[in-house]
Amino acid sequence: MNTIYLRRTYMHDLPAIKQTIEDGRQALKAAGSPQWQDGHPTVGTIINDITHHQSWALIINDQLVGVATLQPGPEEDYHNLAGGAWYNDNDHYLTIHRVAINHQCRGQHLSSFLFSNLLTIGQEKGYTDFRIDTHSKNKVMQELIKKFGFRYRGTVEVADRLDPHRLAFELNLSTNGLPVEYHVDNNFMKPLVDKEK
């Protein structure tokens, strides 16, 4: 049976993270997206995520197969939102960045498991508002974030030498006084896990 979980990353994870990010870069290139093709995210950015305890690893059977950053706002790039408005611009929020899955593990709905856990972690930290941006040609990411209820809010510009324009999305969760486990379903991988029994 597969053991699947999310944990913080450490410096010894750097080679695996770099490879996973590179896999994501190649997937974006194959899809015709200029996102990440200017060299971002850099090794320095990845190290900064690790040292600030903002980087999370998706682990299957002790192997790092996915990565994402959960970064507290405010996000400087999000101050100038064009073509719309943030639904909640008063409360603190978390931004999801640098999401990548190892190319050998694609098609297994691991991105859904990763997002589910990221949102759970955020809620456990007291956040109910989340933001993310992606390129208009990154259809896979757009489908994923819409699946989780993120709403399109407008466009932002990021530090990308090839194409800085990004679609910006926001998720606003209501706790209604219920515990975290009632709001985020972490069982996306259960069918896959059950197959391995």
Backbone as JSON, one array per atom type, in Angstrom:
{
  "sequence": "MNTIYLRRTYMHDLPAIKQTIEDGRQALKAAGSPQWQDGHPTVGTIINDITHHQSWALIINDQLVGVATLQPGPEEDYHNLAGGAWYNDNDHYLTIHRVAINHQCRGQHLSSFLFSNLLTIGQEKGYTDFRIDTHSKNKVMQELIKKFGFRYRGTVEVADRLDPHRLAFELNLSTNGLPVEYHVDNNFMKPLVDKEK",
  "N": [[0.84, -1.19, 0.0], [0.52, 2.22, -0.82], [2.16, 4.91, 0.83], [1.16, 8.08, 1.41], [1.68, 11.47, 1.84], [1.92, 14.9, 3.04], [4.61, 17.05, 3.77], [6.85, 19.44, 5.35], [9.56, 20.89, 3.5], [13.12, 20.3, 3.36], [16.63, 21.22, 3.36], [18.02, 19.02, 2.38], [16.26, 18.06, 0.55], [16.59, 19.52, -1.72], [17.83, 18.71, -4.31], [15.84, 16.93, -5.33], [13.62, 18.61, -5.39], [14.46, 20.54, -7.24], [14.57, 18.93, -9.54], [11.88, 18.22, -9.79], [10.7, 20.73, -10.18], [11.91, 21.33, -12.61], [10.76, 19.35, -14.19], [8.13, 20.32, -14.17], [8.57, 22.72, -15.53], [9.25, 21.8, -18.08], [6.87, 20.55, -18.79], [5.13, 22.73, -18.94], [6.32, 24.08, -21.07], [5.92, 22.22, -23.14], [3.2, 22.44, -23.34], [2.95, 24.83, -24.55], [3.14, 27.11, -23.06], [4.64, 30.12, -21.87], [5.28, 30.36, -19.25], [7.53, 30.08, -16.54], [9.65, 29.75, -18.28], [11.68, 31.55, -18.4], [13.61, 30.98, -16.6], [12.72, 31.11, -14.03], [11.12, 29.29, -11.4], [14.04, 30.27, -9.58], [17.02, 28.66, -8.24], [17.75, 30.01, -5.96], [15.3, 31.11, -5.15], [13.9, 28.77, -4.52], [15.45, 27.8, -2.38], [15.03, 29.89, -0.59], [12.29, 29.53, -0.1], [12.41, 27.1, 1.27], [14.02, 27.69, 3.55], [12.43, 29.54, 4.82], [10.38, 28.04, 5.67], [8.16, 27.62, 3.99], [7.8, 25.92, 1.96], [6.42, 22.94, 0.69], [6.36, 19.42, 0.52], [5.17, 16.75, -1.46], [4.93, 13.48, -0.66], [5.47, 10.15, -1.62], [5.74, 6.95, -0.6], [8.22, 7.54, 0.67], [9.45, 9.07, -1.29], [10.0, 12.18, -2.86], [7.59, 13.61, -4.78], [6.15, 15.77, -5.54], [5.73, 19.35, -5.22], [5.11, 22.46, -3.59], [4.57, 25.92, -2.78], [3.51, 27.68, 0.06], [2.7, 30.69, 0.8], [2.61, 33.42, 2.99], [0.6, 36.38, 2.62], [1.09, 40.0, 2.57], [1.08, 39.94, -1.02], [3.19, 41.44, -3.2], [2.89, 41.66, -6.0], [0.18, 41.47, -6.25], [-1.02, 43.8, -5.55], [-1.7, 45.52, -7.59], [-4.21, 44.87, -9.19], [-5.82, 44.22, -12.2], [-8.76, 44.75, -14.16], [-10.7, 43.78, -12.45], [-11.58, 42.9, -9.03], [-10.4, 42.04, -5.77], [-12.25, 39.81, -3.76], [-12.11, 39.69, -0.99], [-10.29, 41.92, 0.56], [-9.37, 42.57, 2.98], [-8.72, 40.71, 5.01], [-6.01, 38.57, 6.16], [-4.14, 36.54, 3.89], [-3.15, 33.51, 2.17], [-0.82, 32.69, -0.35], [-0.57, 30.46, -3.05], [2.14, 29.07, -4.61], [4.53, 28.0, -7.14], [3.9, 25.28, -7.93], [4.4, 21.92, -8.64], [4.55, 18.68, -10.16], [6.18, 15.56, -10.23], [7.18, 14.2, -13.35], [6.82, 11.47, -13.76], [4.68, 10.83, -12.24], [2.37, 11.96, -13.14], [-1.11, 12.32, -13.98], [-2.3, 10.94, -11.95], [-3.93, 12.24, -10.23], [-2.6, 13.62, -8.25], [-2.13, 16.31, -7.92], [-4.55, 17.27, -7.0], [-4.68, 16.04, -4.49], [-2.47, 17.29, -3.34], [-3.29, 20.04, -3.35], [-5.58, 19.89, -1.74], [-4.45, 19.23, 0.74], [-2.78, 21.47, 1.13], [-4.68, 23.5, 1.45], [-5.9, 22.6, 3.78], [-3.77, 22.8, 5.6], [-3.44, 25.57, 5.54], [-5.9, 26.41, 6.65], [-5.66, 25.31, 9.18], [-3.77, 26.98, 10.16], [-5.23, 29.2, 10.52], [-6.14, 30.63, 8.33], [-8.52, 31.69, 5.89], [-8.63, 32.64, 3.42], [-7.3, 32.42, 0.17], [-4.95, 32.82, -2.47], [-3.93, 32.7, -5.92], [-1.98, 32.69, -8.92], [-1.76, 32.25, -12.48], [-0.57, 31.45, -15.8], [-2.36, 32.3, -18.79], [-2.26, 30.26, -20.63], [-1.85, 28.02, -19.17], [-3.71, 25.68, -18.84], [-4.18, 23.34, -17.41], [-3.6, 23.97, -14.71], [-5.52, 25.96, -14.33], [-7.91, 24.51, -14.52], [-7.62, 22.87, -12.28], [-7.57, 24.68, -10.07], [-10.05, 25.88, -10.31], [-11.65, 23.74, -9.81], [-11.38, 23.52, -7.09], [-12.79, 25.67, -6.23], [-11.75, 28.22, -6.55], [-12.04, 31.58, -7.66], [-12.0, 33.6, -10.57], [-10.43, 36.74, -10.55], [-9.21, 38.84, -11.91], [-6.39, 40.36, -13.59], [-2.84, 40.18, -13.08], [0.56, 41.36, -12.9], [3.68, 39.77, -13.02], [7.13, 39.05, -12.09], [8.42, 38.23, -14.81], [10.36, 37.72, -17.55], [9.62, 36.97, -20.11], [6.8, 36.86, -20.42], [4.83, 38.66, -18.48], [2.16, 38.66, -17.73], [-0.56, 37.46, -15.85], [-3.33, 35.39, -14.89], [-5.42, 35.97, -12.17], [-6.6, 34.41, -9.21], [-8.93, 33.7, -6.55], [-9.77, 32.22, -3.43], [-12.27, 32.01, -1.09], [-12.99, 30.87, 1.94], [-15.56, 29.79, 4.14], [-15.81, 29.27, 7.52], [-17.91, 28.83, 9.27], [-17.97, 28.14, 11.89], [-17.35, 25.45, 12.14], [-15.18, 22.59, 12.6], [-11.96, 22.23, 10.96], [-11.8, 19.83, 9.47], [-14.28, 19.44, 8.35], [-14.42, 20.95, 6.12], [-12.5, 20.57, 4.13], [-11.81, 18.02, 1.95], [-9.77, 15.33, 2.22], [-9.54, 12.96, 0.83], [-8.89, 12.38, -1.8], [-7.01, 10.65, -2.87], [-7.76, 8.15, -2.04], [-9.07, 6.11, -3.7], [-6.93, 5.38, -5.38], [-5.02, 4.52, -3.53], [-6.38, 2.35, -2.45], [-6.34, 0.6, -4.57], [-3.8, -0.37, -4.49], [-3.7, -2.12, -2.45]],
  "CA": [[0.0, 0.0, 0.0], [1.28, 3.46, -0.89], [2.1, 5.88, 1.91], [1.12, 9.38, 0.75], [1.47, 12.55, 2.81], [2.57, 16.18, 2.79], [5.48, 17.51, 4.85], [7.73, 20.56, 5.03], [10.79, 20.5, 2.82], [14.39, 20.6, 4.02], [17.69, 21.44, 2.4], [18.41, 17.76, 1.72], [15.29, 17.82, -0.52], [16.83, 20.45, -2.82], [17.98, 18.08, -5.63], [14.55, 16.39, -5.77], [12.75, 19.75, -5.7], [14.94, 21.11, -8.51], [14.15, 18.04, -10.62], [10.42, 18.32, -9.91], [10.44, 22.03, -10.8], [12.31, 21.22, -14.01], [9.7, 18.58, -14.84], [7.03, 21.26, -14.37], [8.98, 23.68, -16.56], [9.16, 21.12, -19.38], [5.45, 20.32, -19.07], [4.59, 24.01, -19.38], [6.86, 24.33, -22.41], [5.24, 21.31, -24.07], [1.83, 22.93, -23.49], [2.99, 26.1, -25.26], [3.09, 28.23, -22.12], [5.93, 30.73, -21.56], [5.46, 30.38, -17.79], [8.74, 29.43, -16.02], [10.66, 29.54, -19.32], [12.74, 32.55, -18.26], [14.52, 30.55, -15.54], [12.03, 31.09, -12.73], [11.75, 29.77, -10.16], [15.47, 30.04, -9.48], [17.45, 27.87, -7.08], [17.69, 30.92, -4.82], [13.9, 31.18, -4.72], [13.56, 27.49, -3.89], [16.13, 27.78, -1.08], [14.32, 30.84, 0.26], [11.05, 28.86, 0.33], [12.75, 26.07, 2.26], [14.52, 28.28, 4.79], [11.34, 30.27, 5.48], [9.37, 27.03, 6.02], [6.98, 27.85, 3.17], [7.81, 24.91, 0.91], [5.8, 21.68, 1.11], [6.65, 18.3, -0.37], [4.26, 15.62, -1.54], [5.76, 12.3, -0.52], [4.88, 8.83, -1.82], [6.72, 5.9, -0.27], [9.48, 8.2, 1.01], [10.0, 9.77, -2.44], [9.39, 13.46, -3.16], [7.01, 13.57, -6.12], [5.48, 17.03, -5.81], [6.16, 20.46, -4.38], [4.35, 23.71, -3.69], [4.89, 26.92, -1.77], [2.37, 28.3, 0.72], [3.36, 31.93, 1.21], [1.72, 34.43, 3.57], [0.55, 37.69, 2.0], [0.63, 40.48, 1.28], [1.86, 39.67, -2.22], [3.4, 42.73, -3.87], [2.34, 41.62, -7.36], [-1.28, 41.46, -6.21], [-1.53, 45.13, -5.2], [-2.22, 46.16, -8.79], [-5.09, 43.94, -9.89], [-6.51, 44.88, -13.31], [-9.93, 44.08, -14.71], [-11.54, 43.17, -11.42], [-11.27, 43.27, -7.64], [-10.39, 40.95, -4.81], [-13.48, 39.75, -2.98], [-11.76, 40.01, 0.39], [-9.0, 42.6, 0.58], [-9.15, 43.02, 4.36], [-8.12, 39.67, 5.84], [-4.75, 37.96, 5.73], [-4.34, 35.43, 2.96], [-2.0, 32.73, 1.75], [-0.68, 32.52, -1.79], [0.01, 29.19, -3.48], [3.1, 29.29, -5.69], [5.53, 27.01, -7.52], [3.31, 23.95, -7.86], [4.92, 21.01, -9.66], [4.47, 17.25, -9.9], [7.15, 14.77, -10.98], [6.58, 13.75, -14.61], [6.48, 10.05, -13.67], [3.48, 10.67, -11.42], [1.24, 12.71, -13.68], [-2.29, 11.54, -14.31], [-2.76, 10.18, -10.78], [-4.7, 13.18, -9.4], [-1.79, 14.04, -7.12], [-2.3, 17.75, -7.73], [-5.73, 17.44, -6.15], [-4.28, 15.69, -3.13], [-1.58, 18.36, -2.89], [-4.08, 21.24, -3.07], [-6.43, 19.61, -0.59], [-3.63, 19.32, 1.94], [-2.35, 22.85, 1.3], [-5.8, 24.26, 2.01], [-6.06, 22.15, 5.16], [-2.69, 23.42, 6.37], [-3.78, 26.98, 5.66], [-7.0, 26.57, 7.61], [-5.14, 25.02, 10.52], [-3.01, 28.17, 10.56], [-6.19, 30.27, 10.75], [-6.46, 31.36, 7.1], [-9.67, 31.26, 5.12], [-8.51, 33.25, 2.09], [-6.16, 31.92, -0.57], [-4.81, 33.41, -3.81], [-3.0, 32.04, -6.83], [-2.01, 33.23, -10.28], [-1.2, 31.35, -13.47], [-0.62, 31.96, -17.17], [-3.6, 31.97, -19.5], [-2.07, 29.01, -21.38], [-1.72, 26.91, -18.24], [-5.08, 25.21, -18.69], [-4.23, 22.31, -16.37], [-3.7, 24.64, -13.42], [-6.81, 26.65, -14.25], [-8.94, 23.5, -14.22], [-7.43, 22.4, -10.92], [-7.96, 25.66, -9.06], [-11.49, 26.08, -10.39], [-12.23, 22.56, -9.14], [-11.36, 23.78, -5.66], [-13.64, 26.81, -5.92], [-11.12, 29.53, -6.78], [-12.76, 32.42, -8.62], [-11.19, 34.55, -11.32], [-10.61, 38.1, -10.03], [-8.6, 39.85, -12.77], [-5.04, 40.03, -14.03], [-1.72, 40.8, -12.38], [1.84, 41.22, -13.6], [4.72, 39.19, -12.17], [8.49, 39.22, -12.6], [8.7, 37.23, -15.84], [10.91, 38.48, -18.67], [9.01, 36.57, -21.37], [5.39, 37.27, -20.41], [4.5, 38.88, -17.06], [0.72, 38.69, -17.5], [-1.11, 36.28, -15.2], [-4.7, 35.39, -14.41], [-5.41, 35.91, -10.7], [-7.75, 33.72, -8.66], [-9.07, 33.82, -5.1], [-10.68, 31.3, -2.75], [-12.72, 32.53, 0.21], [-13.67, 29.81, 2.66], [-16.33, 30.16, 5.32], [-15.69, 28.19, 8.49], [-19.23, 28.6, 9.89], [-17.79, 27.6, 13.23], [-17.1, 24.01, 12.13], [-13.76, 22.24, 12.56], [-11.33, 22.21, 9.65], [-12.01, 18.61, 8.7], [-15.56, 19.47, 7.67], [-14.38, 21.85, 4.97], [-11.58, 20.13, 3.09], [-11.81, 16.57, 1.81], [-8.43, 14.84, 1.91], [-9.62, 11.57, 0.39], [-8.77, 12.29, -3.25], [-6.15, 9.55, -3.26], [-8.22, 6.89, -1.48], [-9.24, 5.06, -4.71], [-5.62, 4.94, -5.84], [-4.41, 3.78, -2.43], [-7.09, 1.09, -2.29], [-5.91, -0.28, -5.66], [-2.49, -0.94, -4.19], [-3.8, -3.08, -1.32]],
  "C": [[0.88, 1.25, 0.0], [1.09, 4.3, 0.37], [2.22, 7.26, 1.29], [0.84, 10.45, 1.8], [2.21, 13.8, 2.36], [3.42, 16.52, 4.01], [6.26, 18.73, 4.39], [8.96, 20.03, 4.29], [11.99, 20.95, 3.63], [15.47, 20.72, 2.96], [18.13, 20.15, 1.7], [17.44, 17.38, 0.6], [15.62, 18.62, -1.79], [17.01, 19.76, -4.18], [16.65, 17.56, -6.18], [13.59, 17.51, -6.14], [13.15, 20.36, -7.04], [14.5, 20.25, -9.69], [12.65, 18.14, -10.86], [10.02, 19.64, -10.56], [10.8, 21.98, -12.29], [11.29, 20.4, -14.8], [8.49, 19.48, -15.14], [7.34, 22.25, -15.47], [8.83, 23.06, -17.96], [7.7, 20.85, -19.77], [4.79, 21.61, -19.57], [5.06, 24.35, -20.8], [6.14, 23.49, -23.46], [3.81, 21.77, -24.34], [1.78, 24.28, -24.2], [2.92, 27.31, -24.37], [4.49, 28.79, -21.88], [6.23, 30.77, -20.06], [6.67, 29.53, -17.39], [9.84, 29.28, -17.06], [11.78, 30.57, -19.27], [13.72, 32.19, -17.14], [13.93, 30.57, -14.15], [11.27, 29.77, -12.59], [13.23, 29.38, -10.1], [15.78, 29.16, -8.27], [17.4, 28.73, -5.82], [16.28, 31.05, -4.26], [13.49, 29.91, -3.99], [14.18, 27.4, -2.5], [15.44, 28.72, -0.1], [13.01, 30.24, 0.77], [11.32, 27.86, 1.43], [13.13, 26.71, 3.59], [13.47, 29.07, 5.54], [10.17, 29.34, 5.81], [8.06, 27.23, 5.27], [6.83, 26.8, 2.07], [7.3, 23.58, 1.46], [6.04, 20.62, 0.06], [5.55, 17.25, -0.3], [5.12, 14.37, -1.61], [4.94, 11.04, -0.77], [5.97, 7.8, -1.57], [8.13, 6.48, -0.11], [10.15, 8.93, -0.16], [9.26, 11.08, -2.66], [8.9, 13.46, -4.61], [6.28, 14.86, -6.48], [5.94, 18.09, -4.84], [5.25, 21.66, -4.6], [4.78, 24.63, -2.56], [3.6, 27.53, -1.25], [2.9, 29.54, 1.42], [2.37, 32.94, 1.78], [1.76, 35.74, 2.78], [1.02, 38.75, 2.98], [1.63, 40.2, 0.15], [1.97, 40.98, -3.01], [2.78, 42.76, -5.26], [0.82, 41.74, -7.38], [-1.88, 42.82, -5.83], [-2.2, 45.81, -6.4], [-3.0, 45.13, -9.62], [-5.86, 44.69, -10.96], [-7.72, 44.06, -13.75], [-10.82, 43.41, -13.71], [-11.16, 43.65, -10.04], [-11.23, 42.01, -6.79], [-11.69, 40.97, -4.02], [-13.23, 40.15, -1.54], [-10.37, 40.63, 0.4], [-8.67, 43.1, 1.97], [-8.4, 41.99, 5.2], [-6.78, 39.2, 5.29], [-5.06, 36.79, 4.8], [-3.02, 34.69, 2.72], [-2.0, 32.62, 0.23], [-0.02, 31.18, -2.08], [0.88, 29.47, -4.7], [3.86, 28.0, -6.01], [5.04, 25.56, -7.33], [3.87, 23.08, -8.98], [4.8, 19.57, -9.19], [5.49, 16.54, -10.79], [6.48, 14.17, -12.22], [6.17, 12.29, -14.58], [5.18, 9.8, -12.93], [2.27, 11.43, -11.95], [0.09, 11.78, -14.01], [-2.84, 10.73, -13.15], [-3.53, 11.05, -9.8], [-3.92, 13.63, -8.16], [-1.89, 15.53, -6.87], [-3.5, 18.05, -6.84], [-5.42, 17.12, -4.7], [-3.4, 16.78, -2.53], [-2.37, 19.6, -2.5], [-4.96, 21.04, -1.84], [-5.66, 19.77, 0.71], [-3.13, 20.74, 2.18], [-3.46, 23.7, 1.92], [-6.07, 23.87, 3.45], [-5.02, 22.8, 6.06], [-2.99, 24.9, 6.58], [-4.87, 27.23, 6.68], [-6.54, 26.29, 9.04], [-4.32, 26.19, 11.05], [-3.93, 29.39, 10.75], [-6.54, 31.08, 9.53], [-7.71, 30.8, 6.46], [-9.64, 31.83, 3.7], [-7.19, 32.84, 1.45], [-6.15, 32.58, -1.96], [-3.79, 32.62, -4.61], [-3.08, 32.74, -8.17], [-1.39, 32.21, -11.22], [-1.33, 31.97, -14.85], [-1.9, 31.51, -17.86], [-3.48, 30.66, -20.28], [-1.89, 27.8, -20.46], [-3.12, 26.39, -17.89], [-5.22, 24.16, -17.59], [-4.4, 22.93, -14.99], [-5.04, 25.35, -13.27], [-7.93, 25.67, -13.92], [-8.85, 23.05, -12.77], [-7.96, 23.41, -9.91], [-9.46, 25.97, -9.12], [-12.23, 24.92, -9.72], [-12.32, 22.78, -7.64], [-12.11, 25.05, -5.28], [-12.98, 28.17, -6.04], [-11.89, 30.28, -7.86], [-11.8, 33.4, -9.28], [-11.49, 35.96, -10.83], [-10.05, 39.19, -10.94], [-7.21, 39.41, -13.18], [-4.01, 40.79, -13.21], [-0.48, 40.63, -13.25], [2.89, 40.75, -12.6], [6.08, 39.41, -12.82], [8.82, 38.07, -13.56], [9.14, 37.98, -17.09], [10.24, 38.14, -20.0], [7.56, 37.04, -21.48], [4.93, 37.42, -18.96], [3.01, 38.78, -16.74], [0.21, 37.37, -16.93], [-2.59, 36.48, -14.85], [-4.65, 35.19, -12.9], [-6.72, 35.32, -10.19], [-7.73, 33.81, -7.14], [-10.07, 32.78, -4.6], [-10.99, 31.87, -1.38], [-13.55, 31.46, 0.89], [-14.41, 30.37, 3.86], [-16.28, 29.01, 6.3], [-17.02, 27.85, 9.14], [-19.11, 27.94, 11.26], [-17.52, 26.1, 13.29], [-15.6, 23.74, 12.12], [-13.26, 22.14, 11.13], [-11.72, 20.99, 8.82], [-13.36, 18.57, 7.97], [-15.51, 20.27, 6.36], [-13.48, 21.4, 3.84], [-11.52, 18.61, 3.09], [-10.43, 16.1, 1.37], [-8.43, 13.42, 1.37], [-9.5, 11.41, -1.12], [-7.97, 11.07, -3.7], [-6.65, 8.19, -2.77], [-8.43, 5.81, -2.55], [-7.91, 4.51, -5.2], [-4.93, 4.09, -4.79], [-5.05, 2.4, -2.32], [-6.68, 0.08, -3.38], [-4.62, -1.02, -5.32], [-2.54, -1.99, -3.09], [-3.74, -4.52, -1.82]]
}
